[in-house]
């Protein structure tokens, strides 16, 4: 069974689930996050995590990659395919750039190599939780038309003729950044800073763009709305 503790430092504490087969690391992260105001659930493997997710909806998931049985990458893909859009931060002993890109392609929001400082995990979690919060309404955030789809940057909601279209938190945050200034080119560095992704690298931006195109473009191989500006970056061009 999974373990659960409740923090009391914040009026409305964010709820984080930690999934790792190392009991010492689970206890360490459980206590550390609890002491910093989070509610925390932990699970020793993907099976326990799935059971817990049937009854609760955490705000973020910290997930080990190299677990026995269903590994972290497989669980991440399955959660994304089922419509889960909570922030997912992967933990792994392998921290090479290609490993990070593999994690992002699976649908993760971030990738942290072991060993790591708990404070770094805390800062990254807070950054991703901020990204998943709708921005405050402003005059610059208007409905954006993308062919037969519409994006509401206040509610971070993409809809089409058949209803709402699922976006992960990272995809919605990227689209919101671009939609704030349509027809303006953003460099990869600009986007990485806006999405708190500078530690992962600018190639991670390309991965997010590829994933977003699958959601908004009639043919992602021939983009109509989210264009690459050679040598510069990306630009969103709304239209019918």
URDABEL-V903514 format. One record per backbone hydrogen bond with DSSP energy under -0.5 kcal/mol. NH is the residue of the N-H (numbers start at 1). CO is the residue of the C=O. If there is no record, write none. Layout:
{{NH CO} {NH CO}}
//
This chain:
{{3 42} {5 40} {13 10} {16 14} {16 39} {17 60} {18 41} {19 17} {19 62} {20 18} {20 43} {23 21} {26 22} {27 23} {28 24} {29 25} {30 26} {31 27} {32 28} {33 29} {34 30} {35 31} {36 32} {36 33} {37 34} {38 33} {39 14} {40 5} {41 16} {42 3} {43 18} {49 45} {50 46} {51 47} {52 48} {53 49} {54 50} {54 51} {55 52} {56 52} {59 15} {60 15} {61 87} {62 17} {63 61} {63 89} {64 19} {65 91} {67 65} {72 65} {75 71} {76 72} {77 73} {78 74} {79 75} {80 76} {81 77} {82 78} {83 80} {84 79} {87 59} {89 61} {90 88} {90 110} {91 63} {92 112} {95 93} {99 96} {100 96} {101 97} {102 98} {103 99} {104 100} {105 101} {106 102} {107 103} {107 104} {108 103} {109 88} {110 88} {112 90} {114 92} {120 117} {121 117} {122 118} {123 119} {124 120} {125 121} {126 122} {127 123} {128 124} {129 125} {130 126} {131 127} {132 128} {133 130} {135 153} {141 138} {142 140} {144 151} {146 149} {147 239} {149 146} {150 159} {151 144} {152 157} {153 151} {156 152} {157 152} {158 165} {159 150} {160 163} {163 160} {165 158} {169 85} {172 168} {173 169} {174 170} {175 171} {176 172} {177 173} {178 174} {179 175} {180 176} {181 177} {181 178} {182 179} {183 236} {184 181} {186 234} {188 232} {191 187} {192 188} {193 189} {194 190} {195 191} {196 193} {197 192} {198 192} {200 197} {201 197} {204 201} {205 202} {206 202} {207 203} {208 204} {209 205} {210 206} {211 207} {212 208} {213 209} {214 210} {215 211} {215 212} {216 212} {217 213} {222 219} {227 225} {227 235} {229 227} {229 233} {230 228} {232 229} {233 229} {234 186} {235 227} {237 225} {237 235} {238 236} {239 145}}
//
